[in-house]
Amino acid sequence: MTSRIPPDDPAPIPTGPGAPSGRKMAERLRQLRAASLGWNFVTAPLVGGALGYGADWLLGSYPWAMMVGMALGFVSAFLEVLRSAR
């Protein structure tokens, strides 16, 4: 997930006395990225396992490719956590 907003984004930027400051918006984006990391630990191994299950079905090697896919999913989720902590 990226926090870069394209220049042609149609969403209006809130202005005025009740609008959050730039610091508050940055903090909210940081919190949103942190909250999405939990979903990454769920979805990445499931997707890796599903892809591995499909490979197992084609190759007849059940459960080895599924286990490798799940392991790679966990590694991917962990690397995303490390990347976001920087």
C-alpha positions, 0 to 999 in steps of 0.5 A: 500500500502506498501513501502517494496521492496522484496529482490528478486525484479528484478527492478534495483536500479539506481546508478551513478552520476544522480541517486537520493539519498536515501533521495530523494527516501524516499521523493518520496515514501512518496509523492506517498503514500500521492497521493494514499490516495485520491484514497482510499477515492473514492474506499473504500466507492464504494467497501463497497457500492457495497458489501452492495448492493450485501448483500441487493440484497440477503437479500432484505433489500435495502438500509441498508446494502449498507449504512453501507458498504459505512460508513465502507468504509469511516471509512476505508479510514479515518483510512488509512489517520491516519495510514499514518500520523504517 
